Amino acid sequence: MPPVSLSKPEGTLLRGEPAHVGRRPPSYPPHPLRCPSVRDGDEFAAFTPAVLLDGAQVGRLAVRATSVRGDSHNWEGTCRQDAMVVSRIGPPEAEFLLLAIADGVGSAKRSHTGSHLVIRQTALRLDQEAESIHAALTAQEEGRLCGIANKAVARAVSDLRIGQDHATTLHVLLVPTDTRIRGRVLFSVGDGGLFVLREGRWEQDNPVGDGSLLDTRTEALPHAYSTVKAHLLRTEPGEVLLLGTDGITNPLTQKDPEFAQRLANMWGRPEVPSLSDFLWQAQTRAKSYDDDRTVICVWERSE
């Protein structure tokens, strides 16, 4: 058998380390170092991969999604506390793309299990309510959507019987697979959320709170939240939706626009990136932003 060549094939692009913004790179190295051990007594943490990568093509809708362990967790050898889901719910006549992210609150001992459990159980509960959600969305009834979301999330938490040690944020974006319907709905608890790329600029498109909470800490499931907020929005082909945990939404909103502009330039192109390209682009680094990063983007091509 002839020897296997390990040389770089002609024309192959080796991307190398993810790019960074700013004059200096972040202090942490850009790759996983230690990882959790089975001997630590937390099997869930030990078996949680550093990176998740997913995607979908449903008609004119294209999805790219990744969840990446943050630089600080890579350095410390702790597991990724973010979780994500890319799926479809509902019957054909009331079908949605369900795109969900959750960020385990670092101060909670079991936050990593909480984020994964809550996001999946909520998806199952929302699937049971898909026809009601579809009717409320087409009727533009934001109050009714809020009621449905609160009932579904409360039942999901009750199903799991989880406690305060499992604290997690949650954002769920529902996009009808019937592209004649232009409305989308976002359900939210806690920080992170939704941005829309319009004409080369990121616009934040999250539910507005009632202003009653004075605590600066993020709201979190299962107990440290007042309500699941619901928000209706409308998007058009050519606009890009970005759903993200604070590992990406925080640098998107920093005063220096370089990070936001870099992502806008990469994800505002007519072509949808490949899965591997999207992962590399989503790992663009910014100094002092070293938390887990989960991001799901949706593109819609024109007729």
GITA-V405689 format. One record per backbone hydrogen bond with DSSP energy under -1.0 kcal/mol. NH is the residue of the N-H (numbers start at 0). CO is the residue of the C=O. If there is no record, write none. Layout:
BEGIN
nh=<NH:NH>
co=<CO:CO>
END
This chain:
BEGIN
nh=<11:20:39:40:45:46:47:51:53:55:57:60:61:62:63:64:65:66:67:68:71:73:74:75:76:77:82:84:86:88:93:95:96:97:98:99:100:101:103:104:107:109:110:113:114:115:116:117:118:119:120:121:122:123:124:125:126:127:129:132:133:134:135:136:137:138:139:140:141:144:145:146:147:148:149:150:151:152:153:154:155:156:157:158:159:160:165:166:167:168:169:170:171:172:173:174:176:178:180:183:184:185:186:187:188:192:194:195:196:197:200:202:204:219:220:224:228:230:232:234:237:238:239:240:241:242:243:244:247:248:249:251:252:260:261:262:263:264:265:266:267:277:278:279:280:281:282:283:284:288:292:294:295:296:297:298:300>
co=<8:284:36:37:41:42:44:66:64:62:60:57:298:55:296:53:294:51:292:49:289:69:70:71:72:72:101:99:97:95:90:88:174:86:172:84:170:82:80:166:104:164:107:109:110:111:112:113:114:115:116:117:118:119:120:121:122:123:126:128:129:130:131:132:133:134:136:135:139:140:141:142:143:144:145:146:147:148:149:150:151:152:153:154:155:156:162:163:220:102:188:100:186:98:184:96:94:176:177:232:173:230:171:228:169:243:241:202:239:200:197:195:193:223:167:222:187:185:183:181:299:235:196:297:194:295:192:293:244:244:245:247:248:256:257:258:259:260:261:262:263:273:274:275:276:277:278:280:18:285:67:65:242:63:240:61:59>
END
